[in-house]
Amino acid sequence: MLWLYRILFFPALLLASPYYLLRMKRRGGYQRHFTHRFGAVERLPAKTPGVRRIWLQAVSVGEMFAIAPIGSLVRSLDVPRGRMESMARRPRCSKKSE
């Protein structure tokens, strides 16, 4: 059965892509960070000497709520001001949210 899926996937993708491309165009906002969907993101800023980085990654809103206590804990640590870097990226998918 897997071989049938593999054979039919590409033709189905070709047939369905015009519909999804049109839907994306109508909805708008996809061009702005479209390459992020394929892993092409900006490079991190240069690391400040003596500063350790902690990377927390969350994809969904639920994951953001789940890691919020960790972020609060890291911020509340006794770290001298200016010695901790933080970075947040929230690309917008729709023009409505801008």
HELIX and SHEET records of a PDB file:
HELIX    1   1 LEU A    2  ARG A   27  1                                  26    
HELIX    2   2 PHE A   34  PHE A   38  5                                   5    
HELIX    3   3 VAL A   61  SER A   76  1                                  16    
HELIX    4   4 LYS A   95  SER A   97  5                                   3    
END                                                                             
